[in-house]
Amino acid sequence: FINSLPDGLFTHFQGMLAEGTFDYQLDFKFNKNKPDQLVFNSNIKKDNLKITKYGEANLNKLNGEFIYRAIIKNVLQRPILVGNNNPNYTPMGAISPYLKKCVLTTEDPSFYSHHGFINEAFKQSIVKNIKTKKFARGASTISMQLIKNVFLTREKTVSRKLEEILLVYILENNRIVSKERMLEVYFNIIEWGPNVYGIEEASRFYFQKEPSQLSFNECLYLARIIPSPKKFMYQFNDSGRLKEFATQQERFLTNIMLRRGLLAVDDTLYKANPLTISGPARSYLRIKVQDSTKLDSIAATDEFEF
């Protein structure tokens, strides 16, 4: 099967060896006049299927120390060491538990139960993208995001997406990396702002805190900006407070987490304390500065009236 793949199309599988058998079935039906009736069912059955040799994408490297370099618009970004020798690397035990709950709610609620790929989510993504005639909605699980970030490029092509799906299947179904390890690596490599990678840098950039000190509202904020981290400043008004659409998102997500039993009522007391950006990120906000002369005039008038 691997040798039959077209040269240059699935480069990360070249050199891979496996043993055992598998049966793959794909049921895909689409009528352009009735996109909502799209059918997409993908199933793989395996029998003693084992990877005996990795190809270009050595998935086992996720278990050890490695160098990660994001690729943005075909440009390699600065190298980040994923491992304890990097002072910014943060193990799961040193991250606020709220972050895990918030990110799983926004990015991948069934992370611990799925095997890397969700048929219904992928189906709805296809329908949405066909209707809008662009890549308007993704269907990536955290496992898929991890594969895409560490091993693949960001190009949006059918062959790259198929490669991503196959690599995720191998990763999840051969128990190469534990779910906890996958989540830990994910928290340490994802982009959280302009040239900001990983939770340690993000905590300092936004809140001048360590990851373990993050409050619920701070974790919820970090989870919400994952899809567009470089546009975080547009969530704030000229007073440095969250705009109404952002607070609505917070209320919606908080209610979901309460219904799912991820939060206790006491956890939501954060609402009495507005989110405050205190780190270097504050310089990106368009905060309106009050005219000091006007303020002095107001103060004088108030004193006279009193």
C-alpha positions as CSV (number, residue, x, y, z in Angstrom):
1,F,0.0,0.0,0.0
2,I,2.7,2.5,1.0
3,N,4.8,1.7,-2.1
4,S,1.7,2.2,-4.3
5,L,1.3,5.8,-3.2
6,P,2.3,8.3,-6.0
7,D,5.8,9.6,-5.6
8,G,6.0,13.1,-4.1
9,L,2.4,13.1,-2.9
10,F,2.8,11.4,0.5
11,T,6.4,12.1,1.3
12,H,6.1,11.5,5.0
13,F,5.3,7.8,4.4
14,Q,8.2,7.1,2.1
15,G,10.4,4.4,3.8
16,M,7.7,3.3,6.2
17,L,7.3,-0.4,6.8
18,A,4.4,-2.2,8.4
19,E,3.2,-5.7,9.1
20,G,-0.3,-7.1,9.5
21,T,-3.5,-6.4,7.6
22,F,-6.1,-3.6,7.4
23,D,-9.4,-3.0,5.7
24,Y,-10.3,0.6,4.8
25,Q,-13.8,1.7,3.7
26,L,-14.8,5.1,2.5
27,D,-18.4,6.0,1.7
28,F,-18.5,9.5,0.2
29,K,-21.5,10.9,-1.7
30,F,-22.1,14.6,-2.7
31,N,-24.7,16.4,-4.7
32,K,-23.6,20.0,-5.3
33,N,-27.3,21.1,-5.3
34,K,-27.9,19.4,-1.9
35,P,-24.8,19.9,0.1
36,D,-26.6,19.2,3.4
37,Q,-27.2,15.6,2.2
38,L,-23.5,14.9,2.0
39,V,-22.5,11.4,3.1
40,F,-19.1,10.8,4.6
41,N,-18.1,7.7,6.5
42,S,-14.5,6.6,7.0
43,N,-13.6,3.4,8.8
44,I,-10.4,1.4,9.2
45,K,-10.3,-2.2,10.6
46,K,-7.0,-3.6,11.4
47,D,-5.6,-7.0,12.4
48,N,-2.2,-7.0,14.1
49,L,-1.2,-4.0,12.2
50,K,2.1,-2.7,13.4
51,I,4.6,-0.1,12.2
52,T,8.0,-1.7,12.1
53,K,9.8,1.3,10.6
54,Y,8.9,4.9,10.3
55,G,9.3,7.0,7.2
56,E,10.2,10.7,7.1
57,A,7.7,11.4,9.9
58,N,9.1,9.6,12.9
59,L,6.1,9.9,15.2
60,N,8.0,8.4,18.2
61,K,10.0,11.7,18.4
62,L,7.0,13.2,20.3
63,N,8.0,11.1,23.3
64,G,11.4,12.7,23.6
65,E,13.2,16.0,23.3
66,F,13.1,17.6,19.8
67,I,13.4,20.9,18.0
68,Y,10.1,22.5,16.8
69,R,10.0,25.2,14.2
70,A,6.7,26.6,13.0
71,I,6.3,27.4,9.3
72,I,4.3,30.5,8.6
73,K,3.7,31.5,4.9
74,N,6.5,29.1,4.0
75,V,9.0,30.8,6.3
76,L,10.6,28.8,9.2
77,Q,10.2,30.5,12.5
78,R,12.7,30.5,15.4
79,P,13.6,27.0,16.8
80,I,12.0,25.9,20.1
81,L,13.4,23.1,22.1
82,V,10.6,20.8,23.3
83,G,12.1,19.3,26.5
84,N,13.2,20.0,30.0
85,N,16.5,21.6,28.8
86,N,14.4,24.5,27.6
87,P,13.7,26.8,30.7
88,N,10.4,27.7,29.1
89,Y,9.2,24.1,28.8
90,T,6.3,23.5,31.1
91,P,5.2,20.0,32.2
92,M,1.4,19.4,32.7
93,G,1.8,19.4,36.5
94,A,3.0,23.0,36.4
95,I,0.1,24.3,34.3
96,S,-3.2,25.5,35.8
97,P,-5.8,22.8,35.6
98,Y,-8.2,25.4,34.3
99,L,-6.3,25.6,31.0
100,K,-6.7,21.9,30.3
101,K,-10.5,22.2,30.9
102,C,-10.9,25.4,28.8
103,V,-8.8,24.3,25.8
104,L,-10.5,20.9,25.6
105,T,-13.8,22.7,25.7
106,T,-12.9,25.0,22.9
107,E,-10.7,22.8,20.7
108,D,-11.5,19.1,21.3
109,P,-14.1,18.1,23.9
110,S,-13.8,14.3,23.0
111,F,-10.0,14.3,23.0
112,Y,-9.7,11.5,25.5
113,S,-12.3,9.3,23.9
114,H,-11.7,9.6,20.1
115,H,-8.9,8.0,18.1
116,G,-7.7,11.1,16.4
117,F,-10.4,11.6,13.8
118,I,-14.2,12.5,14.1
119,N,-16.2,11.6,11.1
120,E,-19.2,13.9,11.8
121,A,-17.0,17.0,12.4
122,F,-15.1,16.3,9.2
123,K,-18.4,15.9,7.3
124,Q,-19.7,19.2,8.6
125,S,-16.4,20.9,7.7
126,I,-16.7,19.7,4.1
127,V,-20.3,20.9,3.9
128,K,-19.4,24.4,5.3
129,N,-16.4,24.8,3.0
130,I,-18.3,23.8,-0.1
131,K,-21.2,26.2,0.7
132,T,-18.8,29.1,1.3
133,K,-16.4,28.0,-1.5
134,K,-13.4,28.5,0.8
135,F,-11.7,26.9,3.9
136,A,-14.2,28.4,6.3
137,R,-14.3,25.7,8.9
138,G,-11.8,23.1,10.1
139,A,-12.3,19.8,11.7
140,S,-9.0,19.2,13.4
141,T,-8.8,17.4,16.7
142,I,-5.9,18.3,19.0
143,S,-4.2,15.1,17.7
144,M,-4.5,16.4,14.1
145,Q,-3.3,19.9,15.1
146,L,-0.2,18.3,16.7
147,I,0.6,16.3,13.6
148,K,0.1,19.3,11.3
149,N,2.3,21.5,13.4
150,V,5.1,19.1,14.1
151,F,5.4,17.1,10.9
152,L,3.5,18.9,8.1
153,T,3.2,22.3,6.5
154,R,0.2,24.6,6.6
155,E,-0.7,24.2,3.0
156,K,-4.4,23.4,2.5
157,T,-4.5,20.7,-0.1
158,V,-6.4,17.4,-0.3
159,S,-3.1,15.4,-0.3
160,R,-1.8,17.2,2.8
161,K,-5.1,16.6,4.6
162,L,-5.1,12.9,3.7
163,E,-1.5,12.6,4.9
164,E,-2.5,14.3,8.1
165,I,-5.4,11.8,8.6
166,L,-3.3,8.8,8.0
167,L,-0.5,10.0,10.3
168,V,-3.0,10.7,13.1
169,Y,-4.5,7.2,12.6
170,I,-1.1,5.6,13.0
171,L,-0.3,7.8,16.0
172,E,-3.5,7.2,17.9
173,N,-4.2,3.5,17.0
174,N,-0.7,2.2,17.7
175,R,-0.5,4.0,21.1
176,I,2.7,5.6,20.1
177,V,2.2,8.6,22.4
178,S,-0.1,8.9,25.4
179,K,-2.9,11.5,25.4
180,E,-1.3,13.3,28.3
181,R,2.0,13.6,26.5
182,M,0.3,14.8,23.4
183,L,-1.5,17.5,25.3
184,E,1.7,18.6,27.1
185,V,3.6,19.0,23.8
186,Y,0.6,20.8,22.3
187,F,0.6,23.4,25.2
188,N,4.3,23.9,24.7
189,I,4.4,24.5,21.0
190,I,1.2,26.2,19.8
191,E,1.3,29.9,18.8
192,W,-0.3,32.2,21.3
193,G,0.5,35.6,19.9
194,P,3.1,37.4,17.7
195,N,6.3,35.3,18.1
196,V,4.8,33.8,21.3
197,Y,5.0,30.0,21.5
198,G,4.0,27.8,24.4
199,I,2.2,28.4,27.6
200,E,5.2,29.7,29.5
201,E,5.7,32.5,27.0
202,A,2.0,33.2,26.7
203,S,1.5,33.5,30.5
204,R,4.3,36.1,30.7
205,F,3.3,37.9,27.6
206,Y,-0.3,38.5,28.6
207,F,-0.4,38.3,32.4
208,Q,3.2,38.4,33.8
209,K,2.5,35.1,35.6
210,E,3.7,31.5,35.7
211,P,1.3,29.0,34.0
212,S,0.5,27.5,37.4
213,Q,-0.8,30.9,38.6
214,L,-3.3,31.4,35.8
215,S,-6.9,32.0,37.0
216,F,-10.0,30.6,35.3
217,N,-10.8,33.7,33.3
218,E,-7.2,34.0,32.1
219,C,-7.2,30.4,30.9
220,L,-10.5,30.9,29.2
221,Y,-9.1,33.9,27.4
222,L,-6.0,31.9,26.2
223,A,-8.2,29.0,25.0
224,R,-10.5,31.4,23.0
225,I,-7.7,33.1,21.1
226,I,-6.0,29.8,19.9
227,P,-7.7,30.0,16.4
228,S,-6.4,33.5,15.7
229,P,-3.7,34.4,18.3
230,K,-2.2,37.3,16.3
231,K,-5.5,39.1,16.3
232,F,-6.0,39.1,20.1
233,M,-5.9,42.9,20.3
234,Y,-9.2,43.2,18.4
235,Q,-11.0,41.6,21.4
236,F,-10.4,44.7,23.5
237,N,-12.0,48.2,23.5
238,D,-10.2,51.5,23.9
239,S,-10.4,51.1,27.7
240,G,-8.5,47.8,27.6
241,R,-11.6,45.7,28.5
242,L,-13.0,42.8,26.6
243,K,-15.6,43.8,23.9
244,E,-19.2,42.6,24.2
245,F,-18.8,39.8,21.6
246,A,-15.8,38.4,23.6
247,T,-17.7,38.5,26.9
248,Q,-20.6,36.7,25.3
249,Q,-18.3,33.9,24.1
250,E,-17.0,33.7,27.7
251,R,-20.5,33.3,29.1
252,F,-21.4,30.7,26.5
253,L,-18.3,28.6,27.1
254,T,-18.6,28.9,30.9
255,N,-22.2,27.6,30.8
256,I,-21.1,24.7,28.7
257,M,-18.4,23.8,31.2
258,L,-20.8,24.1,34.1
259,R,-23.3,21.8,32.4
260,R,-20.6,19.2,31.7
261,G,-19.5,19.3,35.3
262,L,-16.0,20.7,34.5
263,L,-16.6,23.6,36.8
264,A,-18.1,24.3,40.2
265,V,-20.1,27.5,40.8
266,D,-17.2,28.9,42.9
267,D,-15.0,28.7,39.8
268,T,-17.1,31.3,38.1
269,L,-16.5,34.0,40.7
270,Y,-13.9,35.3,38.3
271,K,-16.7,37.4,36.7
272,A,-16.3,39.9,39.6
273,N,-12.7,40.5,38.4
274,P,-12.5,41.8,34.8
275,L,-9.7,40.3,32.7
276,T,-6.7,42.6,32.7
277,I,-3.8,42.3,30.3
278,S,-0.7,43.4,32.2
279,G,2.2,42.0,30.3
280,P,4.0,43.1,27.1
281,A,0.7,42.3,25.2
282,R,-0.8,45.5,26.6
283,S,1.3,47.6,24.2
284,Y,-0.7,46.0,21.3
285,L,-4.0,47.3,22.7
286,R,-5.4,50.5,21.3
287,I,-6.1,52.1,24.7
288,K,-7.4,55.7,24.5
289,V,-5.4,58.0,26.7
290,Q,-7.5,60.6,28.6
291,D,-6.5,64.3,28.2
292,S,-4.9,65.3,31.5
293,T,-6.1,68.9,31.1
294,K,-9.6,67.7,30.7
295,L,-9.3,65.5,33.7
296,D,-8.0,68.4,35.8
297,S,-10.9,70.5,34.7
298,I,-13.4,67.8,35.6
299,A,-11.8,67.4,39.0
300,A,-11.9,71.2,39.7
301,T,-15.6,71.3,38.7
302,D,-16.4,68.4,41.0
303,E,-14.6,70.1,43.9
304,F,-16.4,73.4,43.3
305,E,-19.8,71.7,43.2
306,F,-19.1,69.8,46.4
